[in-house]
Structure formats: structure tokens, C-alpha cells
Amino acid sequence: MITKLIVLGIYFIILFIIGIAASKKIKGLSDFYVGGKKIGYWAVAFSARATGESGWLLLGLTGMGAIAGFSAYWVVAGELLGVGISWFLMAKRFKRLSDKYSSITIPDFLDSHFKAKGHLLRTVAATALSVFVIIYVSAQIDVTGKAFESFLGINYFTGAIAGFLIVLTYIFTGGFVAVVWSDFFQGLLMLLGLVALPVVAYWSIGNGGEIVNTLSKIDPNLTTVFGGGEDPWMKVATMLGFAMIGLGFLGSPQIYVRFMSIKNEEEINKGRWVALIFTFLTDFAAVSIGILARYLFTKSGQDPEAILGNQGEDSLITLIEHLFPLTIIAIYIAIVLSAIMSTIDSLLILASSAVTRDFYQQIFHPKMDENKMSWISRMVTLGMALFALGIAMSVAVISPDRTVFWFVIFGWSGIAATFCPVIILALFWPKYSEKGAIASMITGFLCVPLFKFIIQDMDGIGPYFEKLDVLAPSFLLAMISGYVFTKLYPRNFQKSINLIESE
């Protein structure tokens, strides 16, 4: 226990040093929220990927590998496709336009792009962002508590509060710069730890060629890439449900604000390869860790959740405790916390920007001094963080059997379904109108809870939508509503009818 605490202490001290160093670069609101748009490609790529993955990568996706087997690799394929499209086809367009508009938040970008006549577009965007980001932050705080409880034997609530205070401290001092620098450090830990573990586990087995045969004996469904069961439509739904998680990389604000912060388009050309390689290595390794844990620790007829935790979420810690000495285990605990905290910090900055910049300043106090806004932004960050902590604590009491995957993916899907269709259509369809954008956001925002809490409980179609999950159908309906409302309420073109193409 002492060794674990010493290693974690060193890790937390590094984060505090990053926060203090970053605070010296904060001169105004742009510095606090997008680092003055001076961040290099290594930091942006690692930060975007660490933020996009979160604690679900180390606990949720490893657990998915243990329970679903080879079909969980569809998540890897989906995320690679999503990250690739985002960096190769969308990032430069978005960077070019956001710089032209001098945007420092996503609602800023949308308001300028559509030349909004009132505050409705900004209000809808900032409200939707605040709601789902708070849910997502709550999910990450929840994962923090579970990590402290599983790895250190510390009470769930004590662990959640401790992790929350650590993250809040370096955000409060260093803002976005501290977030990006700490994400780079934490992303590097995640990459090294995830890649090393399945390699060590594979060589420890001795006869790796028996893995597939043994998994088939444990459960034949583990070795089919299309999932188990005889129903072909259920297999399709399972495959799409896993792969469509990658849709969230096509415009989610916590990722695209990093494209705002990068120095220039040339940095995007370099960063996209870093992001792709990072995604492939970490995601493939995470699924493999779960599969290897299932191979090593379960037998035919056994309930895997009784051994590897709820939805297999203890796969990672079970494997590292089996393979490594105490000091290495302590480092892996820091890696898990890195995955969690790299997302909490980014989301808190994002939520704070929605309230401070998009509500308080742009709607009510457009001429307020930047220095005063920097102070207000810190206060808002603190308030929203406390609110998220309260939600996490409440959910822990109300739903003790919740899973990391469900809680995190719900928040992720809500943000993605609300904003990704809007960003895609704004970048590639010049006729897309303000009312179409508002319709897209409202549709995506409402469809996520609709599919989760109503459609999935319906007889007949419910089980299929449960496998498909909420993001894909919500995303599709948001795209359709954006198209329909744009046709009903066309954009009022002036001189720049082909705004994006002229860029």
C-alpha cells in the first residue's frame, strides 16, 4: 500500500507542477480556453486522443474484450475510421474557419458561421453542451471512485473526491494549457502501459497458439467477430453498435476545441499520424487485454463477471496483479487515473467555456474586461465541477450496479449526437441554415435519452436497439432533421454563398 501511495504521490506532484508552469501563460480568456492557439501537434494529438478515450478505454473497453471477445475489435475499426476522417478531412476546414471567426468555443464557431441574428443558436448549443458535459464529467468522477476502490481499497466516495480535487487544482491554476500538457503526459503513460501489458501477458502464456482454441471451449461466441447468437440482425446490430462509437470523433467539442488550439494547418498534417497510431495501439491493446484476461482466469461454464467484475471491468487490474510486482502495479494505477483525469480536465474546461463565454459574456456582458472574465471562468469551473461531483455521488447511491461502459458512453453519445452532425454539415454543406443547425442539435440532444430509456425497453425492437446503442440512430436522425429544416427554412445567402468552398 505504501509503495502504491508513493508512486501516486509522484504522479500527482507532476500534475501540480504542470498546472503551476501553465498558469504563467494565462493572460486572458483565449489562453484559458484554447491556449492562445499556440499548441504544437504532439501535445494536441495526444491530448485529443487521451480526452477522447477516457477511463472507459482501460476499464470499459478491456471489460468489453473480456465479455464480447473478438467482436469488440469492431470498436477499434470504428474509432480508427472516426479519428482518420476527423483529422484528414475535417480538421483543416474547421481550423481555417474557426481562425477566420476568431472562435474560442464551439458555440462561437456556430454563431459566426451562420451569422446568427439572435442568441437562440448560441443558447441551444451552450445549454446542450453544459448538460451532457456535466453528465460525462460525472461519469468520469464515478470511474475515479471505482478505480480508487478497486486498486487501493479506498472507500469509493473518498477516492472520487480525492481524484476530483487533484484535477480541479491544476485546471484552476493553468486552464487549457495545463490540460493539454497534462494530457500529453498522461496520454504517454496510457500508451506505454496499454501496449506493454498484452505483450507481457502473451509471452507469459508460453503457448500463444492455444489461445483461440481455449477461448472457443470457454465460450464459442468469444471467437466470432460478428458476436454470438443465431439472429443475423442481432449480429449486425452488435457490430454496428461497437463500430459506431467512432462517430463521436466527427465533431465532438472536447476534441474539436483542440483543433482550434493548434498552431497552424501544417501541425495538423503532422498530428494526424500521431493520432491514428495512438488510436490503433491503445484500442487494440485494450480489447486484447480483456481477451487475455478471459483466457487466463475463466473456464467453460463460469460466469465471467463473478471473476472479472461487472461487465469485465476488473480485467485490467486482475491481469496486472497476476503479472507484475507491486511497484509496476502502482504505475498502472497511475495510468488508469491518467485516462480518467485527462478527460475530466478537458470536459470541465469545455463546460466552463459554455457558461462563461457563451452565456455570461456573449449574451449578457459582451464588453466585459478579459481579466475579469478569466477570474469568473475559474469560479464557473469550480461550480460546475462541484455539481458534477454531486451527480456522480447520487448515481453511485441510486444505481450501485451501474457499469463504466453505460455511464460513460451515454455522456459521450449525448455530446456526439448533438454536435457532430452540426459540425459535419456546417463544414461540407454551404446551404446548411441556422434553423437546420438548431433542429439538428435539439434532435440529437433529445434522441439519446429517447433511445436509451424508451426505445430500448420496447418489446420486439428494443433488444436490437440495445445492441445498436443510442449514438448511431440519434446521429442519423439529427442529420435528417438538419436537412429537412434547412429545406424548410433556407439560408439567407448574400455575397458568400459558397463560404466553405471559397476557403
N, C-alpha and C positions, 0 to 999 in steps of 0.2 A: 504493500500500500504506500509506503514512504517513497519508494522508487517511482511509482506512478505519479505521485504528487509533485516530486522534484522535476520530472520531465515536463509535466503540465505547467508547472510554475515557470520554467524556462520559456516555454511556448507563449504563455500569456505575457511575460515580460517583453518578448519580441514584438507582440502586437501593440503593447503600450508605447514602446519606442517608435514604432511606425506612426502611431497616432500623433505623438509629440512632434516628430520630424515633419509630418504632413501639415500640421497646424501652422507652421511658418509660411506655407504657401497660400493660405487662405486670405485673400484680400477683399473678396466680395461674394455676391450670390453665385455668379458664374463659377468661381473657384470652388465654392462649397458643393455645387450640384454637378458640375461637369469638368472639374479640374482645370478650368480656364481653356479647355480644348487643346491641351498640350501633351496628352498622354501618348507614349510610344506603343508600338504594335505588340511587343511581347506582353506588356502589362495589360493591354486591352484584351488580347486574345485569351490570356489565362484568366483574367477577371470575368470576361463574358462566359467562359466555359464553367468556371467554378460557381458562378452565380446561377447559371442555367441548370446545373446538375443538383446541387444542394445535398442535404443529408439523405435524400431518398436514393441517391446513387449507391452509397455504402451500406445502407440498411434496407431500403425498399427494393432496389434492383438486384442486389445479391440475394435477397429473400425470394424475389420472383424467379431467379435462376434455380433456386432450390426447389420451389414448388412446381413451376411450369416446365423446367428443363430446357431443351433446345429451342422451343418455340419462343423463349424470352429473347433470343438473338434478334427477333424482329424489332425489338426496341433499338438495338444497335443500328440496324439498317435504317429505321425511320429517323433516328437522331442524326446520323451521318448525312442523310438526304436533306433534312431540315437545315442543319448547320451549313452544308455546302451551298444550298440555294440562297440562304441568308447572306453569307459572306461573298459569294461570287456574283450574284445577280442583283441583290438589293442594297447592300451596304454602301456602295459608292453613290448611288442615286440618292439615298437617304442622307448621307453626309453632305453631298453637294447642296441639296435643298435646305437642310437644317442650318448650314452655314449661311446660305443666302438670306434666310429668315432671321438669323441670329437667335435661333431657338436654344433654350437650355432645358426644356421639358418636352414630353410628347404632346401634351395639350397645346403648348406654344407652337409646335410644328403644325398641328392640325388647324389651329386658329389662323395662322398665317397662310397656310396652303390654300384654304378655302375662302380666304378673305372674309371671314365671318362678320356679319353685320351686328350681331348682338353677342351675348355671353352664353347662349344655350349650348353651343358646341363645346366650349371650354368647360362649362359646368358639368355636362354629362360625362365628358372624358375624365375630369378630375374626380368626380364622385365615384365612377366605376373603378377607377384606379385605386382610390383610397380604400374602398370596400374590400376588393379582392386581394389587394396587397396586405391589408391587415389580417385577412384570413390566412394568407400564405406565410406571413411572419409568425402568426400564432402556431401554424403547423411546424415551423422550424424550431420555435421555442419548445414545443411539445417533444420534438425529436431530441433536443438538447437534454431535457429532463430524463428521457428514456436512456440516452447514452450514458449519463452520469450514473443512473441506477444500475444499468446492465454491467458497465465496465468497472465502476468504482464502488458499487454497493452503497452509494449515497442516495438518500431519500429523493424521490422524483422531484418534488416541489423545490427542495433545496438546490438540486442540480440545475433545474430550469431557471431559477432566479440567479444563480451564480453565473451561468453562461450568458444570460440576458444582460447582466451588469457589466461583464467584460466587453461585450460587443458595443454596448451603449457608450462606454468610456472612450474608446478610440474613435468612434464615429463623432461623438460630441466635440472632440478636440480637432480632428483632422478632416472631417467631411468626406467628400468624394475621393480626394487624393488618398486619404488613409484607407478608404475602402478598396481602391484599385491596388495600391501597394500591398495591403494585407491579403487581398485575393490572389495576387501573384505568388506570394509566399505560401499561402495555404493551398493554392492550386498545384504548386510544385510538390508539396507534401502528398496531396491526393494522388497525383500521377505516379510518383515513385512507389508509394505504398500499395496502390492497387495493382500495378504491373508486377511488382515483386511477389506478392502473395500467391497467385495461382502458379507462378513458375516454381516457387519453392514447394508448394503443395504437390504439383505434378511429379517433381523429381523425388519427393519423399515416398510416393506410392510405389515406385520401383518397377511396376509393370503397367505402364500407362495404356497399353493396348487393350487391357481388360475393362477399361472404364465404361465404354459403350455397352458391352455385353452385360456387365454388372448392373448398370442403370436400367437396362431393359428388364432384367429379372426383378429389380426393386419395383419398377412401375413402367410398363411398356410405353405409356404416354410421355415419359420423360425424353425419349429419344426421337420423337417425331416433331418436325419443325412446324407442323400445322396444328399442334395441340391435340388433345385427346378427344374421345367420343366418336360416334358414327355419323352425327349430323353434319353434312358438308357446310351448311350455312353457319352453324356454330363455329366451325373451324375458320371460316372466312372472317366472321366477326371477331374471333380471338386474334387472328393475325393482324387485322386492321386496327383493332384496339391497341395492340402493342406498338405497331409501326406509326400510328397517327399521333403518338406522343410528340413526335418530331415536328408537328405543325406549330408547336409553341415557339419555335425558334424563328418564325417568319414575321416578326414584328412585335414581340413582347417588349414592353417598355424597359424592363430591367436589363434587357440585353441591348436594345437599340439606343439607349442613352449612352452606351459605351461607344457606339459609332459616332455620336455627337462629340464625344470627348477626345477622340483620336486626332493626332496632329494633322494629317492630310490623307489624301486618297492613296498615295504611294504606300503609306503604312498599312492600309487595308490590304493591298496586294501581298504584302509580307505576312500579315497577321492571319489571313485566311488559311494558309497551310498549317500554321501552328494550331489553329482552332480545330481543323479537321483531324490532324494526327492525335491531338489531345483527346478528342471525342472518341475516335476509334479505340485507342489504347485503354482508356478508362472504362468505357461502356462494355467493351468485350471482356475486359478483365473482371468487371463486377458480376456479369452473368456467369462467367466461368467459376468464380469463387463460390457462388451458390450451388452450381452443379457439382463441384468437387466436394463441397460440404455434404451434399446429399449422398454422394458416393461413399464417403468415408464414415459417416455417422448414422446412416439409416439402413434398415433392411426391409425386405419384402413383407408387406402386411403391417408395418409400423406406421403410426401417424407421424409424419414429419414435423408437424407443429408442436408435438409433445417433446421433441428433441431439439428442434432448431427455432423454437419460438413462434409466436403468432405470425402467420404468413412467411415463416422462414427468416424473420428479421434478426435472429441471433446467429445467422450463418457465419458472418464475418468474424465476430468475436470468438465463436466456437472453434473456428479454423485457426485463428492466430494463437489462441491459448493451447491448441494441440501442437503447433509447430514451433513456437518461439519462446525464448526466455523472457523473464519479467520486464527487462529494460525495453526490448523490442515491442512487447505488448503495450507498454506505456506510450511509445511513439505512435503506435497505431490508434490509441485512444485520442491522441492529439490530432491525428489525421481525420478521424471521424468528426471531431469537433470542428476541424478546419472546414470540412464540407458543409457543415451546418451553418457556421458563423459567416462564411463567405456569402451566403445567401441572405441571412438576416440583415447584415450590414447594408447590402445593396438595396434591399426592399425598404428598409427604414428611410434611407435617403430618398428613395423614389416616392414613398408615401408623404414624406415631409414636403417634398417639392410640389406635390399636387395641392396640398393645403396652403403652403406659404406663398409659393409663386403664383399658382393658377387661381386660387380663390382670393387670398388676402391681398396680394399685391395687384395682380392684373385686373381684378374686378372691382375691388373696393379702394385700394390705395396705390394707383399706378405711378404716382410721383414720389413714393417713399424712398428715403435715403438707403443706399445699398448696405451701408454698415449696420444700420438698424435692422434691415431685413436679415442679415446674417445672424444677428442675435436672436431674432424671432424664429428663424428656421431651426435653431438649436432647441428652443423651447418647444416647438411643434414636434420635433423629432422625439424629444423626451415624452411628451404627452401621448403620442401615437404608440410609442414603444410600451408604455405602461398599459394602454388599452389592449394591445395585442397580448401582453402578458396575462392580463385578466381573462381574455378569451381562452387562452391555452389552459390556464388553471381550471376554468369552468368546464371545458370539454373533457379534461382529464377526470374530473369528478363525475360528470354526467355519463361519459362513454368510456369506461375502463378497458373495453375490448377493441377499441379503435385500432387501426393499423397505420403505420407510417405512410404506406403507399396511398391509401384512400385520402387521408387528410392533406397530404402534400399535393397530390395530383388534382384534387378538387380546386385548390387555390391556383395552381399552375394553369389548369384548364379555364378557369374563370377569366384570368388575365388574358390568356391567349385568344379565347373565343371573342372577347370584347374588342381587342386591339389589332390582332393580326390581320383579319380581313380588311380593316380600315387602312392599315399601312400598305398592304399589297395593292389594293385598288387605287389608293392615292398616288402610289409610285408608278403604276402601269396603265391607268385609265384616265386620260385627261378630262373626260366628260363627267367623271365622278363628282357628285354635288355635295354640298354641305348637309342637306337633308338626308341624302343617301348615307353619308357617314354617320349621322346621328342614329338613323334606323339600324345600321349595322351594329353599332355599339350597344344599343338597347336590346336588340335581338340576341346578340351573343351573351350579354350580361344576364338576361332572363332565362335563356335556354339551358344554361349549365345547371342551375338548381331544378329546372323543369325535368330534364332528362334524368338527373340523379335521384330525385325524391318522388317523382310521379311516374314517368315512363318506365323506369326500370322495375317498378313494383307492379306493373300491369301483367295480367295473365297473357300467355301466348308470346307476345313480342318482348316482354320485359327481360327474360334471360339473354336474348340476343343483344339488346341494348346494354345490358350489364357487361357483357364481354366487349362490346364495341366501345364502351365508356362514353363520357359526355363530350369530349372535345371535338371529335370528328363531326357528329351531327350538328352541334351548336355552331361550329365553324362554317359548315356548309350553309345553314340557314341564315347566318349573318351575312355571308357573301350574296345570297339570293336577295335578301331584303335590301341590301345596299344597291343592287342592280335595279330592283323594282322601283324603289323610291327615287332613284336618280332619273329613271324614265318618267316617273310621275311629276317630279319637281326638278327639271333640268338645271344644270349650272348656268349661271348668267355670264356668258363669255364676253370678254372685252378684247383688248389687244393681244393678250397671251393665251389664245385658245388652246394651243399645244404647249403649255407651260413646261411640262416634263420633257417632251421631245426636244424643245429648244435648248434645254440644258445640255 
